[in-house]
Amino acid sequence: MARHVVLIHGIWMPGAVMAWQAARLREAGFDCEVFAYHGVTRGPEDASAHLAEVLARGPTHVLAHSLGGLVALQALHDHPALPVHRVVCLGSPLRGSGAVHGMRQRPWTAATLGLAADLLERGFDQWDGHPEVGVIAGTLPRGLGHVFGGFDGEHDGSVAVAETRLPGLADHAVIAASHSGMLFSAEASRLAIHFFRQGRFRPESQ
């Protein structure tokens, strides 16, 4: 089993925001490395290409927040031989983001998305790659995403739970956390650690 984890932040965030999750992973016995990128100015394609170089170094897991999850899956799609065992995405709109679609209709908000807009809005149709992928979604609606997205059903303030349910996932969990709150959530840490060890978030997961 891989004992190394690469952590990937989301849009508008520095790599340092992954420090809380990295600390809990280290306490559980994992070696951690944070991958930082510029999704707005350089785009997810550039990020995924550089991420692939990092992931190629040896067996690893991935823990990614928001856009970071899409960047990770894009890298794994483009480079299927990468030695990645399991991926946990925190609040990643893997099916595409309605909030981003709404933001792109307004010039003053579209500009803040930069080159990340296309991948965030489009997402993926399904996951059929080798690594097992699990998603943790939040249901604490704190954030401005609903202003642009008009969510149906539960959401974390930025991403709807439905937008995280990608066909082909190994497991899916829902917790009471906001989109940014998942970066600090002890429950998210526990679930991610269990997934990295067992391929499931909880023993009772179906």
Beta strands, then each sheet from edge to edge (+ up, - down):
strand 1: 4-8
strand 2: 31-35
strand 3: 60-65
strand 4: 84-90
strand 5: 132-138
strand 6: 171-175
sheet 1: 2+ 1+ 3+ 4+ 5+ 6+
end
